[in-house]
Amino acid sequence: MSRYANKLTASIIPYTPGEQPRDQQYVKLNTNESPFPPSARAMEYMAEHMRSLNLYPDPTAEELRRAIAMHCQALKEEVVLGNGSDELLYFAFRAFGDTDRPIVSADITYGCYPVFAAANGIPYERVPLDEGFGIRPEDYDDRHGVIVIANPNAPTGRALTMAEIDRLAGAHPDDVIVVDEAYVDFGAQSVLPLTKKYDNLLVVQTFSKSRSMAGARLGFAVGDRRLIEDMERVRNSFNPYNINSMTMSLGLGTLADRNYTHANCLTTIKNRNYTVTELMKLGFKVLDSKANFVFASHPKIGGRELYLALKERGVLIRHFDQERIRDYNRISIGTKEQMDILLEKIGEIL
Ligand SMILES: *Cc1c(COP(=O)(O)O)cnc(C)c1O
């Protein structure tokens, strides 16, 4: 840090993303990426659009917003796009949080939330998960501010039902509820339909996980048009060209190829079920996951120990050095072949 860093910058503890090592080829099960390539149709669309890279992208992203709106059964005025959903979470905190409107979220959840709150000078309140690492919506009854629920939650993989989030949104008419659905396509229930019922509900999704586009950076948020107007105010005071034209065409191509996305999600769910069964046979405790990862601990080996032993054997998983979850590791679901390598190495280690 230089001596010129201002107070806010000096106070931030930045998010540490999962490692992306280049030193050797790992079986990479540490950042919840899709093991499948982007849709072939998306790549064709992108190639077609490369010729117009000399021009700025459409700052309102009309065509892609319309396509996403159609996909979500919403109007395009109810959709805002982000350079990854991380950017939308940042915009939402900036738009709705304040010194007297803290970000309220679980003690164990996505690590970007506290960082984005700090970067915006917004206080952050942690609500503990229950013993089984579940979110108890009634624990939020006396909390106010911007309530952020990752559903399914990361890194636990556990999900709330639509009825539970319905109740939560209804119980908080004066608070914005942000539901981060980064992993919703792997078996949880999306609360997109509830955005019609509640004007305080913002649903955020991403193309990074189920749609194999982590490298392209595309996320979207859906909510009441007035909420979206607020998000657009922030977006347009930051970077009206936040979605580049290559990413826009990839997004359009991916939406036009829904069978591909759907098939990949089904394969991931199948591989997850297989992995859970096999891990349990090896003596692991595995939380009930509705995501493209599982969260598991073993009575005989510490979380960090297992992570290091697997890394030595060329398999990367994610360990969080954090209270309550030190014994656990988060394991992304890859191809069946990748999961078999993981299971074989774990067998050796144990
Ligand atoms: C991966 C992830 C995101 C964001 O991903 P983007 O690539 O920025 O769209 C958001 N929330 C959670 C909980 C995630 O795990």
The ligand as a Tripos MOL2 file, in Angstrom:
@<TRIPOS>MOLECULE
LIG
   15    15     1     0     0
SMALL
NO_CHARGES

@<TRIPOS>ATOM
      1 C1        -19.4470  -17.4590   -8.3040 C.3       1 LIG1
      2 C2        -20.3590  -16.6520   -7.4410 C.ar      1 LIG1
      3 C3        -20.8300  -15.3920   -7.8100 C.ar      1 LIG1
      4 C4        -20.3530  -14.5740   -8.9160 C.3       1 LIG1
      5 O1        -19.8940  -14.9440   -9.9970 O.3       1 LIG1
      6 P1        -19.6330  -14.0190  -11.2250 P.3       1 LIG1
      7 O2        -18.6250  -14.7980  -11.9680 O.co2     1 LIG1
      8 O3        -19.1290  -12.6800  -10.7580 O.co2     1 LIG1
      9 O4        -20.9350  -13.8900  -11.9160 O.co2     1 LIG1
     10 C5        -21.7550  -14.7570   -7.0290 C.ar      1 LIG1
     11 N1        -22.1910  -15.2960   -5.8890 N.ar      1 LIG1
     12 C6        -21.7490  -16.4660   -5.4800 C.ar      1 LIG1
     13 C7        -22.2770  -17.0240   -4.1980 C.3       1 LIG1
     14 C8        -20.8090  -17.1710   -6.2230 C.ar      1 LIG1
     15 O5        -20.3230  -18.3220   -5.7770 O.3       1 LIG1
@<TRIPOS>BOND
     1     1     2 1
     2     2     3 ar
     3     2    14 ar
     4     3     4 1
     5     3    10 ar
     6     4     5 1
     7     5     6 1
     8     6     7 2
     9     6     8 1
    10     6     9 1
    11    10    11 ar
    12    11    12 ar
    13    12    13 1
    14    12    14 ar
    15    14    15 1
@<TRIPOS>SUBSTRUCTURE
     1 LIG1         1 GROUP 0 **** ****
